Amino acid sequence: MNQLLGLGVSFGFVFGLVGFAAFLLMGRVISSSVARKIIHIGVGHWWFLAEYYFVDISYALIGPGVFILLNWAVGAFHLVPAMENKESNWGTVYYPISLLLLVIGVWGLGMPSWIGAMAVMILAWGDGLAAVVGKLIYPTSTTKTGAGFVSMAAISLGFLVVFTVGAGLFDWSLPFLTGLVGLALGAALVEYFTPWGLDNLTIPLFVSLGTWYFLV
């Protein structure tokens, strides 16, 4: 029953978030780009609901699986203006694909759950705010910026420190600190050079696999 409740809470959380962003957009309180960032950042926090409620991988996979299909339909038929992307890419579909792959990694393959959470937070906050910071500094820019790169690297490093401290792995040795900085810069490079919204897929995969291989 707890896992069934988790499904209800999960769908309620995501639909509520999208509805809130759409409401603000329709009221002209925010722009479409801000609405997308609210959804992009907010949805990542579903991971903590999944960790709390789901024991079986079959339940944990349902949400990402459903939203892969729903987000494809939204993009294909332009159903939700708050999720529209002027770049006409499928980033909103790659996002739940990443969540699905991380669920498989954590619930199915034994990846530490904190790595999954960290990868999702870096995707949600790092990638989400990189575009915001870049736009604030270079309002007319239509491409990724150096400011966004620095923002992504700083946020990634912050989450790497917080989560490794929480996992009891953090130490002040030069190899470990070098590994943290290398992973943060790597995440920023992946975000900067990945086109067509695929960074929603490549960022969490790089962060999770890199952390699992090099730091654990």
N, C-alpha and C positions, 0 to 999 in steps of 0.2 A: 504493500500500500504506500509505503514511503516513496518508492521509486515512481509509482503512478502519480503521486502528489508532485514529485519533482518534475514530471513532464508537464503537468498543468502550470506549475510556477514558471518553468522555463519558457513555455509558449506565451504565457501572460506577460512575462518580463519583456520578451523581444517584441511582441505585437504592441505592448504598451509604449515601448520606446519609439518604435516607428510611428505610432499614432501621435505621440507627443510632438515629434519632430514635424510630422505632416501638419498638425494643428498650428504650430508656430509658423510654418511656411505659408499656409493658407491665410493666416492673419497678417502676413508680411512683417512679422516680428524678426525673422531671420531670412537669410538668403538660402538658395538651394544648396550652395556649397557648405554652408554652416550646418544645414540639416543633415547632409551626408556625413559630416564629421561627427555630429552628435551620435548618429547611428553607428558609425564605424568604431568610435571609442567605446560607446556604451555597450554594444553587443559583446565585446570581448569579456565583460564581467560575467557573462553567462557561465564561464568556465568554473567560477567559484560555486555557483549553484550546482553544476554537474558534480563537482567534487563532494559537495555536501550530501546530495541526494542519491547519486547513482553508485551502485555496487557492481551491477552486471553491465558488461559492455553493450549488450543488446539494447538496453535502455539509453545508455549514453550516446549511442549512435543515432537515435531516432531524430533528435533535434537537428543536428547538422545535415542529416540525410534529407529531411523534409525541406530545409531551407535552401539546399542546393537546387531542388526542383522549383520551389517558390521564387527564389531570386532569379532563376533562369526565366520563368514566366513573366516576372515583373520587368526584367530587362527586354525580353522579346516583344512584349505587348504594351510597354510603357504604362504600367498600372499604378505606380506610386511615384509621383513627381519628386518627393523628398529623397528618393533613391536614384534619381536620374543622374547620369554622368555625361557631361558634355564631351568627354573624350571617347565615348562610345566603346568602352571596353567592358570586359566581363569580370571586373574586380569584385563585384558583389557576389558572384558565383564562386570565385576562387577563395573567398573568405571562409564560407562554411566548409569548402573542401579541405582547407587547412585545419579547421576544427575537427573534422572527421578523421583526418590522418593523425592528429595529435591524440584523439581519443583512442585510436587503435594502438598508438605508441604507448600510452599510459595504462589503459585498461587491458590491452591485449599483449603487449610485448615487454612489459615491466619497466618502462621508462619512469623515473621518479616523477611524481605528480607535480612537484614544484617546478620542474623543468617545463612541463606543459603549460603551467600557469604563467611562468616568466615569458615564454615564447609568445603567448597570446597577449600579454600586457605590452610587450615591446611592439607587437604588431598594432595593437589598438592605440596606444598612446604615442609611441615613437613615430610610426608611419602617419598616424592621424595628425599629430602636431607639427611634423616636418613640413607638410604642405601649408599649414596655417602660418608658421613662422616665416617660411619663404615668401608667402603672399603678403605678409605684413611689411616685410623689408623691401620686397620687390613687387609692388602692386600690379605692374603691367606685365610681369613675366608669365609666359605660358609654358615654361619648362621647369624642371627641378632646379633648385638653386644651391649654392654653397651654404647659405644660411640654413636651409633645410637639412643639408648633410650634417652640419655641426649639431643641430638640434637633435637629429636622429641618433647620432653617436653619443651625445651626452645623456639622453633619456635611456638609451640601451645600456650604457655603463651604469647608470643609477639603478636600474632594475636588476642587472647582473650582480651588483654589490648587495642590494637588499635581499635578493633571493638566496644567494650563496651564504650570506650571514644567517638567514633563517634556517637554511639546511645544515648549518654547522660546518660548512666547508671552507669558509673564507679564512685566509691567512695572509700575512704581510710578506710572504716570500716573493722574490722577484719573478720566478717562473709563473706563479699563480696570478700575480698582478698583471704580468705581460699577457697572460692568457685572457684575462678579463678585458683589457684594452684592445687586444687583437679581435676578440669576438664582437666588441662594441663597434669598432671601426669596420669590421667585416659586415655587420648588419647594416651600417650606414651605406657602405659601398653597394651592397645588394639592393637596398632601397633606391639608391641613386641611379643605378644602371639598368634596373629591371623595367622593361616597358610594358605597356598594354594592361596595366592593372595586375600583372602577374606577381608583383611584389607582395600582394596579399597571400600568395602561396610560398614564394621563395624566402621571405623574411622569417616566418616561424619555423620553416624547415631548416634553414641555416642555423638559427639560434638554438633550436632544440637538439639537433644532431651534433652541432659543434660543442655545445655545453656537455652533452652526454658523453661524447668521445674524449674531449680534452680535459674536462674538469672533474668528472665523476669517476 
